[in-house]
Each structure stands twice: as C-alpha cells, then as structure tokens.
Amino acid sequence: MTRSSSTDLKQRDEKYRPILVQRQQQLKARLERIEHDFEQPRERGDDDRAVERNNDEVLEELGEVGQKELVAIEAALGRMRQDAFGICVKCGSPISDERLDLVPHTPFCQSCSHALQLR
C-alpha cells in the first residue's frame, strides 16, 4: 500500500476541487431545471400527452443520473475535507491522476474499480 504525502494530497485538492465544485454547480442547476420542467402545466391533447410522457421519462432518467453523480461529488469533497481525496477507499492506494482526470469523483483506483465491475 503506497501512501501519498500531505503535499501530494494538497496539490490534488487544489487541482480537482474547482473541477468538482464547478460540476456540482452544473448538476444542481440542471436538476433545478428538470424539477421546474416537471412542475409546468401539461398539454391536454392525446398526442401531446404521449410526447410529454416520453419527455418526462427522459428527464427523470437524467435527474436520477445527475443525483447519483452529485452524491459522488459531495462524497469526493468530503474526502478532501478528511485529507483522503485521491486515495482508494478500498485498498488505500493512490488513485492515478489519469483516472481522476476522467472521473474526478471516483473513490476507487483502477484495479479496485475493475475488480468491483467483475462481481
């Protein structure tokens, strides 16, 4: 198990905190727009209702995905507050910058993530 120095952790925090906060703000805004769309009055025609139902299903799915990502981002920010960001929650190894660049809120290193997917 390799540990990162406090300097490494601080540099990671400085690099990824703005990315996470910006994405958090984007998701909150998107979820507010979805909520607003659900609150709008609906059309009365049968054809319009069918289209609206399809749109609602898409919005609901986007909302669920957004909520899950928002929870993951908030957990990542929590790990930053605990000086544990960038450390795999399963094995304790550092998470590569390449992986954090792709998924900055990931709690797992590549090996543990792959092992979890195989289950």
Residue pairs with C-beta under 8 A, 6 or more apart in sequence:
1 91
1 92
1 93
2 93
2 94
3 87
3 92
3 94
4 12
4 86
4 87
4 94
6 83
8 86
8 94
9 83
9 84
9 85
9 86
9 87
12 85
12 86
12 97
12 100
13 80
13 85
16 76
16 80
16 85
16 86
16 100
16 104
17 77
17 80
19 104
20 73
20 76
20 77
20 104
20 105
21 77
23 69
23 73
23 104
23 105
24 70
24 73
24 74
24 77
27 66
27 69
27 70
27 73
28 70
30 62
30 66
31 63
31 66
31 67
31 70
34 59
34 62
34 63
34 66
35 63
37 59
38 56
38 59
42 48
42 49
42 52
43 49
43 52
69 105
72 105
72 106
72 107
73 105
75 105
75 107
76 85
76 104
76 105
76 106
76 107
79 85
79 87
79 89
79 107
86 94
86 95
86 100
87 93
87 94
87 95
88 94
88 95
88 107
88 108
88 109
88 112
89 107
89 108
90 107
90 108
90 109
90 112
90 116
91 109
91 111
91 112
93 109
93 111
94 109
95 106
95 108
95 109
95 110
96 109
96 110
99 106
99 109
99 110
99 113
100 106
106 113
108 116
